[in-house]
């Protein structure tokens, strides 16, 4: 049942769960405009909807806004990492996932993502003459990827 103090956020959550992504975005935007709920949560939820719509750059922006509101919000950190991975910015993805795992060491989804992205970064590094994942991350960050 929807909470009486966050009806727009609650509607957004319902739309998101049902896959009505445009409606979810509209509800979260309305909640932000009405200053309803926590901005970090609303922006992170917007990032989730944007990721599902394939709007990865927009999702990264929403995740960054969430982190501006609350720099330690784990869901925002994970959404940021997801967006960066989809944008193939693997070095930055590694950094984001490590930051998340520092905050939540037991986060299995983040740990699995870190292993997957680490392997992808190592493979990319092998094709560009770098050795090792830390070289891969350093090279990818230096390249801005």
C-alpha positions as a printed NumPy array, in Angstrom:
array([[  0.   ,   0.   ,   0.   ],
       [  1.291,   3.473,  -0.863],
       [  2.56 ,   5.67 ,   1.917],
       [  0.57 ,   8.886,   2.308],
       [  3.678,  11.083,   2.534],
       [  5.293,   9.854,  -0.731],
       [  2.484,   9.1  ,  -3.202],
       [  4.435,  10.125,  -6.308],
       [  7.491,   8.08 ,  -5.324],
       [  5.263,   5.126,  -4.502],
       [  3.526,   5.444,  -7.88 ],
       [  6.932,   5.535,  -9.555],
       [  7.943,   2.364,  -7.739],
       [  4.739,   0.632,  -8.83 ],
       [  5.253,   1.698, -12.455],
       [  8.914,   0.628, -12.364],
       [  8.036,  -2.81 , -10.986],
       [  5.388,  -3.228, -13.698],
       [  7.783,  -2.175, -16.464],
       [  5.947,   1.078, -17.203],
       [  9.209,   2.967, -17.406],
       [  8.038,   6.267, -18.891],
       [  5.322,   6.494, -16.255],
       [  7.88 ,   5.698, -13.554],
       [ 10.133,   8.509, -14.775],
       [  7.226,  10.958, -14.801],
       [  6.272,  10.01 , -11.25 ],
       [  9.854,  10.335,  -9.976],
       [ 10.208,  13.686, -11.749],
       [  6.991,  14.826, -10.083],
       [  8.246,  13.675,  -6.697],
       [ 11.497,  15.593,  -7.197],
       [  9.599,  18.732,  -8.248],
       [  7.35 ,  18.423,  -5.188],
       [ 10.352,  17.774,  -2.904],
       [  8.686,  14.512,  -1.905],
       [ 11.009,  11.903,  -0.473],
       [ 14.777,  11.685,  -0.456],
       [ 16.421,  13.111,  -3.584],
       [ 19.123,  10.421,  -3.595],
       [ 16.5  ,   7.668,  -3.701],
       [ 14.43 ,   9.4  ,  -6.37 ],
       [ 17.429,  10.028,  -8.632],
       [ 18.671,   6.443,  -8.138],
       [ 15.209,   5.156,  -9.041],
       [ 15.229,   7.369, -12.13 ],
       [ 18.619,   5.836, -13.011],
       [ 17.11 ,   2.343, -12.733],
       [ 14.3  ,   3.252, -15.129],
       [ 16.698,   4.951, -17.545],
       [ 18.989,   1.909, -17.547],
       [ 16.048,  -0.318, -18.437],
       [ 15.143,   2.087, -21.261],
       [ 18.693,   1.808, -22.614],
       [ 19.394,   5.477, -21.907],
       [ 22.754,   4.777, -20.277],
       [ 24.246,   8.278, -20.405],
       [ 21.073,   9.711, -18.855],
       [ 21.172,   6.96 , -16.219],
       [ 24.749,   7.934, -15.358],
       [ 23.649,  11.535, -14.918],
       [ 20.781,  10.486, -12.647],
       [ 23.082,   8.27 , -10.579],
       [ 25.551,  11.138, -10.231],
       [ 22.734,  13.423,  -9.029],
       [ 21.792,  10.776,  -6.469],
       [ 25.393,  10.649,  -5.275],
       [ 25.514,  14.445,  -5.022],
       [ 22.566,  14.181,  -2.644],
       [ 24.041,  11.233,  -0.693],
       [ 27.55 ,  10.15 ,  -1.599],
       [ 27.264,   6.86 ,   0.249],
       [ 23.914,   5.672,  -1.145],
       [ 24.702,   2.113,  -2.255],
       [ 21.961,   1.819,  -4.882],
       [ 23.201,   5.006,  -6.535],
       [ 26.764,   3.673,  -6.533],
       [ 25.552,   0.467,  -8.181],
       [ 23.418,   2.299, -10.757],
       [ 26.457,   4.451, -11.588],
       [ 28.562,   1.324, -12.097],
       [ 25.858,  -0.254, -14.27 ],
       [ 25.622,   2.839, -16.459],
       [ 29.397,   3.102, -16.8  ],
       [ 29.627,  -0.558, -17.783],
       [ 26.933,  -0.143, -20.432],
       [ 28.84 ,   2.883, -21.754],
       [ 31.943,   0.616, -21.904],
       [ 33.866,   2.873, -19.532],
       [ 35.379,  -0.156, -17.834],
       [ 38.12 ,   1.551, -15.811],
       [ 35.585,   3.885, -14.222],
       [ 33.251,   0.936, -13.694],
       [ 35.962,  -0.867, -11.73 ],
       [ 36.491,   2.199,  -9.564],
       [ 32.749,   2.558,  -8.924],
       [ 32.33 ,  -1.111,  -8.03 ],
       [ 35.315,  -1.056,  -5.67 ],
       [ 33.863,   2.02 ,  -3.963],
       [ 30.547,   0.203,  -3.551],
       [ 32.224,  -2.91 ,  -2.172],
       [ 34.152,  -0.797,   0.348],
       [ 30.792,   0.421,   1.631],
       [ 29.039,  -2.954,   1.321],
       [ 31.565,  -5.815,   1.318],
       [ 28.811,  -8.467,   1.336],
       [ 27.098,  -7.134,  -1.812],
       [ 27.116, -10.277,  -3.987],
       [ 25.736,  -8.571,  -7.079],
       [ 28.483,  -5.936,  -6.962],
       [ 31.143,  -8.603,  -6.377],
       [ 29.905, -10.586,  -9.385],
       [ 29.882,  -7.413, -11.484],
       [ 33.42 ,  -6.602, -10.363],
       [ 34.65 , -10.045, -11.473],
       [ 32.898,  -9.699, -14.849],
       [ 34.167,  -6.169, -15.51 ],
       [ 37.661,  -7.083, -14.282],
       [ 37.761,  -9.888, -16.866],
       [ 36.503,  -7.577, -19.613],
       [ 39.056,  -4.898, -18.694],
       [ 41.842,  -7.49 , -18.677],
       [ 40.761,  -8.76 , -22.091],
       [ 40.672,  -5.235, -23.473],
       [ 44.098,  -4.555, -21.959],
       [ 45.528,  -7.7  , -23.554],
       [ 44.53 ,  -6.436, -26.976],
       [ 46.156,  -3.062, -26.295],
       [ 49.453,  -4.394, -24.932],
       [ 48.864,  -3.82 , -21.22 ],
       [ 49.342,  -6.571, -18.663],
       [ 47.191,  -7.256, -15.642],
       [ 43.886,  -5.848, -14.546],
       [ 45.352,  -2.925, -12.635],
       [ 47.2  ,  -1.862, -15.765],
       [ 43.929,  -2.342, -17.625],
       [ 42.063,  -0.126, -15.217],
       [ 44.803,   2.501, -15.268],
       [ 44.945,   2.473, -19.052],
       [ 41.188,   2.663, -19.45 ],
       [ 40.885,   5.497, -16.949],
       [ 43.717,   7.37 , -18.685],
       [ 41.931,   6.905, -22.015],
       [ 38.677,   8.136, -20.495],
       [ 36.844,   4.911, -21.372]])
